[in-house]
Amino acid sequence: MKALKALIVFFIFTGISFAQDAKVEANKVTQKEVAPIWPGCEDSKETKDCFNSKMNAFIKENFTYSQDADGNWVRGKSTVSFTVDEEGKIINVETEGPEAIVNKEVERVVKSFPKLKPGLRGDTPVTINYTMSFNF
């Protein structure tokens, strides 16, 4: 009978011990990550929304629709990927889409983005990769 009680106590404490280990693992402290910030959005409470609206306004203002050899406006979808480096500069711009002339214009506009406040991990600037699709 004593052996049975000892065995039950052993299983209870072993179970509690494992549960505590799992809690410790689940409560690890991680560093906060902050996305790059568009100029003028530094004091905004919603930096993501501000980033998107400022970027969209920039694209609308700077994108030039192209014409083909027949004088028709060229429209299409383009997917662009780029990196915001540790200094807030736009690098590694690549475009993909069926209309080469649209891709070229998207690349030009993205490369002309203003210098951003870089993304952070903790207090350290880090590179952040973006991929976006645009329909023109």
Disulfide bonds with the S-S distance in Angstrom:
Cys41-Cys50 1.98
